[in-house]
Amino acid sequence: MSNKTRTAQPGARASVPPATPFRSRDQFRCSHAYQCVREILEKPEVKPSYRILVNDLGITIRRHGLSACFALLERKGGNGRDGQAVALLLQHLAGSGVSVLQGVPGADIAEKVRELSLDEYMLATRELLAMAVWLKRAVQALINSEDEVTDA
């Protein structure tokens, strides 16, 4: 055998760099939730309020409905720590990839939800419930009940 370098044969496949791995909606929600909670870790003054809001989010949607949940969040909003936590949560929910709420800023998400058709409302409810689960998991993993950062 000779030591010559081989040239590509006609019809031979060139090496193709691996494609970006496919991400499911749940993978996106997981990634988004942990990114949001890491943002909260940098704001210790809102951690306790944010943790409470996130822990109650899913059950509030299930018990009262999506519109009522947003009405509650609007009522809790305002000035102070609770207002900052509500504004951040609304911003995080707006960026969570809900198809019928794409491009809506956090401050306007409640109004948009009230304007949705029945089918869109049901879809938004289902997707935001799934997001609420991931936010709660991220909060439980990264913020303990004493509102201190865990070693995650």
Secondary structure, DSSP 8 states (H G I E B T S, - for coil): ---------TT-------------HHHHHHHHHHHHHHHHHT-TTTHHHHHHHHHHHHHHHHHH-HHHHHHHHHHH-SSHHHHHHHHHHHHHHHTS--GGGTT--GGGHHHHHHH--HHHHHHHHHHHHHHHHHHHHHHHHHB-TTS-B---
